[in-house]
Amino acid sequence: MLLINAIQLFMQYLSSIDRSHETITGYRKDLIFFTRFLEAKYNVEPYIDEITANDIEDYLTYCQYRFNFPQNYRLKIPHFCRYWLFTSAGSGRKKPAFFFSLMR
């Protein structure tokens, strides 16, 4: 499944569990920027099953330096952690350990 399609399903899921419009918008922005980052990195539309923990870590590092706010990238970690869990629910993938280390 293309990442962009998985993001749309995740947005529907967030809406179904009554998350606020602002919460959904925040997730959408982060995940769309992540999609653009991967498209630039690999020059193709990313598929959800091809994304690695390193891709997420590279993106968070990119955000840290792009926005020049050392703490800003930490705000994105819960978004990616929840999204990773959502997309991993039926796939047997486990949450990458680096999420825990980055949250410290």
KEFIKOL-867862 format. One line per 3 residues: their letters; for each residue x, y, z of N, C-alpha, C, O. Coordinates in steps of 0.02 Angstrom, whole numbers, plus 50000, padded with zeros to 5 digits. Layout:
residues N
a = X Y Z X Y Z X Y Z X Y Z  ...
This chain:
residues 104
mll = 50042 49941 50000 50000 50000 50000 50044 50062 50000 50094 50065 50036  50026 50111 49960 50062 50174 49959 50055 50209 50026 50003 50205 50059  50108 50242 50047 50107 50278 50110 50050 50328 50113 50016 50334 50164
ina = 50038 50364 50059 49985 50415 50059 49917 50384 50071 49875 50414 50104  49906 50323 50046 49842 50288 50058 49837 50266 50131 49783 50269 50160  49892 50244 50159 49892 50224 50230 49880 50284 50275 49847 50278 50327
iql = 49906 50342 50255 49894 50403 50294 49819 50420 50293 49792 50440 50344  49787 50414 50236 49715 50427 50231 49676 50381 50277 49629 50403 50310  49694 50317 50279 49661 50270 50325 49672 50290 50398 49627 50284 50439
fmq = 49733 50312 50413 49748 50333 50481 49707 50395 50500 49684 50401 50557  49699 50442 50454 49658 50501 50467 49586 50480 50481 49554 50508 50526  49560 50432 50443 49492 50407 50455 49487 50374 50524 49438 50383 50560
yls = 49539 50337 50542 49541 50305 50608 49540 50358 50663 49502 50351 50711  49582 50409 50657 49583 50462 50709 49515 50495 50716 49493 50510 50771  49483 50506 50660 49416 50536 50661 49366 50489 50695 49323 50512 50732
sid = 49372 50424 50681 49325 50376 50710 49332 50369 50786 49284 50348 50819  49390 50387 50813 49398 50384 50886 49393 50454 50917 49416 50467 50972  49361 50499 50878 49343 50566 50902 49402 50609 50922 49399 50645 50972
rsh = 49456 50606 50885 49511 50652 50896 49491 50721 50869 49452 50725 50821  49518 50773 50898 49499 50841 50878 49526 50857 50808 49573 50825 50784  49495 50906 50778 49517 50928 50711 49590 50950 50713 49628 50935 50666
eti = 49610 50984 50766 49679 51008 50772 49728 50949 50777 49783 50951 50749  49709 50898 50814 49751 50838 50821 49760 50804 50753 49815 50787 50733  49705 50794 50718 49707 50762 50652 49748 50803 50604 49787 50775 50565
tgy = 49740 50868 50605 49779 50913 50562 49853 50908 50577 49894 50907 50531  49871 50904 50641 49942 50898 50660 49972 50833 50634 50028 50833 50607  49936 50778 50643 49960 50714 50617 49967 50717 50541 50017 50696 50513
rkd = 49916 50744 50508 49917 50747 50435 49978 50787 50409 50013 50764 50364  49990 50845 50439 50047 50885 50417 50112 50848 50426 50153 50845 50379  50123 50818 50485 50185 50782 50497 50194 50724 50448 50249 50714 50422
lif = 50141 50687 50437 50146 50628 50394 50153 50646 50320 50187 50611 50282  50122 50701 50299 50130 50724 50229 50201 50750 50219 50231 50736 50167  50227 50787 50266 50297 50810 50261 50344 50750 50259 50394 50751 50222
ftr = 50329 50699 50299 50369 50638 50299 50366 50604 50230 50417 50581 50204  50307 50602 50201 50299 50573 50134 50342 50611 50083 50376 50581 50043  50339 50677 50086 50380 50718 50040 50454 50706 50050 50493 50704 50002
fle = 50474 50700 50113 50544 50686 50129 50566 50620 50096 50619 50617 50065  50525 50568 50103 50542 50503 50073 50542 50506 49997 50584 50475 49965  50494 50543 49968 50493 50550 49895 50556 50583 49870 50583 50563 49819
aky = 50580 50633 49906 50643 50667 49887 50703 50621 49897 50749 50620 49856  50702 50583 49951 50758 50539 49968 50765 50482 49918 50820 50465 49897  50709 50451 49899 50711 50392 49856 50687 50404 49784 50694 50360 49741
nve = 50660 50462 49771 50635 50481 49705 50578 50436 49680 50571 50425 49620  50539 50409 49726 50479 50370 49710 50427 50381 49764 50443 50405 49819  50365 50363 49749 50313 50365 49800 50326 50306 49848 50331 50249 49826
pyi = 50330 50320 49913 50347 50267 49960 50288 50220 49974 50231 50242 49978  50304 50157 49982 50256 50107 50005 50266 50097 50079 50322 50098 50104  50211 50086 50114 50214 50080 50187 50259 50024 50210 50293 50031 50261
dei = 50260 49969 50175 50300 49911 50197 50375 49919 50183 50414 49877 50204  50394 49972 50148 50464 49985 50133 50496 50035 50180 50556 50046 50178  50456 50065 50223 50482 50116 50269 50516 50081 50328 50490 50033 50357
tan = 50575 50106 50343 50614 50077 50398 50617 50125 50457 50601 50184 50451  50639 50099 50513 50651 50141 50572 50703 50194 50555 50698 50250 50580  50752 50177 50514 50803 50226 50495 50773 50283 50455 50796 50340 50462
die = 50724 50270 50413 50691 50323 50375 50658 50373 50423 50664 50434 50413  50625 50347 50474 50592 50391 50522 50644 50431 50562 50637 50491 50573  50696 50397 50582 50749 50431 50620 50784 50484 50577 50798 50539 50601
dyl = 50796 50469 50513 50825 50518 50467 50780 50579 50460 50804 50636 50458  50715 50567 50456 50668 50622 50449 50667 50666 50511 50667 50727 50507  50666 50635 50570 50666 50673 50632 50730 50714 50639 50729 50771 50663
tyc = 50786 50686 50619 50850 50723 50619 50847 50781 50570 50869 50836 50586  50819 50769 50511 50811 50822 50461 50769 50879 50490 50786 50937 50482  50714 50862 50523 50671 50913 50553 50708 50953 50607 50700 51014 50612
qyr = 50748 50918 50646 50785 50951 50699 50830 51006 50670 50834 51061 50698  50863 50992 50615 50909 51041 50586 50874 51090 50540 50894 51148 50536  50823 51068 50505 50787 51112 50458 50753 51169 50496 50755 51226 50475
fnf = 50720 51152 50551 50682 51202 50587 50724 51237 50641 50702 51285 50672  50785 51213 50651 50833 51244 50696 50807 51249 50768 50825 51295 50805  50764 51203 50786 50739 51200 50854 50755 51130 50882 50721 51082 50864
pqn = 50806 51124 50923 50825 51057 50948 50768 51018 50979 50767 50957 50975  50721 51052 51012 50666 51017 51045 50608 51002 50997 50568 50957 51011  50602 51038 50942 50544 51031 50898 50534 50960 50872 50478 50936 50868
yrl = 50588 50928 50854 50581 50861 50825 50552 50811 50875 50520 50762 50855  50563 50823 50940 50536 50777 50990 50460 50779 50992 50428 50730 51013  50430 50835 50972 50357 50839 50970 50327 50793 50918 50269 50773 50924
kip = 50366 50775 50867 50342 50732 50814 50346 50658 50831 50313 50617 50799  50385 50640 50880 50397 50569 50896 50332 50533 50914 50321 50478 50889  50289 50561 50957 50227 50524 50972 50183 50513 50910 50150 50462 50904
hfc = 50183 50561 50864 50145 50552 50801 50169 50492 50763 50129 50451 50740  50234 50486 50755 50262 50430 50717 50254 50365 50754 50244 50312 50724  50260 50367 50820 50251 50307 50860 50180 50280 50852 50171 50221 50840
ryw = 50130 50324 50859 50060 50302 50852 50046 50278 50781 50011 50229 50771  50073 50314 50731 50062 50294 50662 50095 50226 50648 50065 50183 50615  50155 50216 50674 50190 50152 50664 50149 50096 50694 50142 50043 50664
lft = 50122 50106 50754 50080 50055 50787 50017 50042 50746 49997 49984 50739  49986 50094 50720 49926 50086 50679 49940 50045 50617 49903 49998 50602  49993 50061 50582 50009 50025 50520 50037 49956 50533 50039 49914 50488
sag = 50060 49944 50594 50091 49880 50611 50041 49830 50641 50058 49772 50653  49981 49852 50655 49933 49812 50692 49925 49741 50665 49924 49693 50704  49919 49734 50600 49908 49668 50572 49969 49639 50539 49966 49585 50510
sgr = 50025 49673 50543 50083 49651 50504 50135 49614 50545 50182 49585 50518  50129 49616 50611 50178 49583 50653 50240 49625 50666 50285 49604 50702  50242 49686 50637 50300 49729 50650 50295 49754 50722 50241 49763 50749
kkp = 50352 49764 50752 50354 49791 50820 50378 49863 50817 50413 49884 50770  50360 49900 50869 50381 49970 50873 50456 49973 50880 50485 49939 50922  50489 50015 50839 50562 50021 50844 50583 50046 50913 50553 50092 50940
aff = 50634 50016 50939 50659 50035 51006 50683 50107 51008 50683 50138 51061  50704 50134 50951 50731 50202 50953 50678 50253 50973 50697 50307 50996  50613 50239 50966 50562 50286 50989 50570 50299 51063 50565 50356 51086
fsl = 50583 50246 51101 50592 50255 51173 50654 50295 51189 50652 50337 51234  50708 50283 51153 50770 50319 51167 50764 50392 51148 50793 50435 51181  50727 50407 51094 50720 50476 51072 50675 50517 51119 50681 50578 51124
mr = 50630 50483 51154 50582 50519 51197 50613 50541 51263 50581 50578 51300  50673 50521 51277 50706 50540 51340 50729 50612 51337 50758 50637 51386
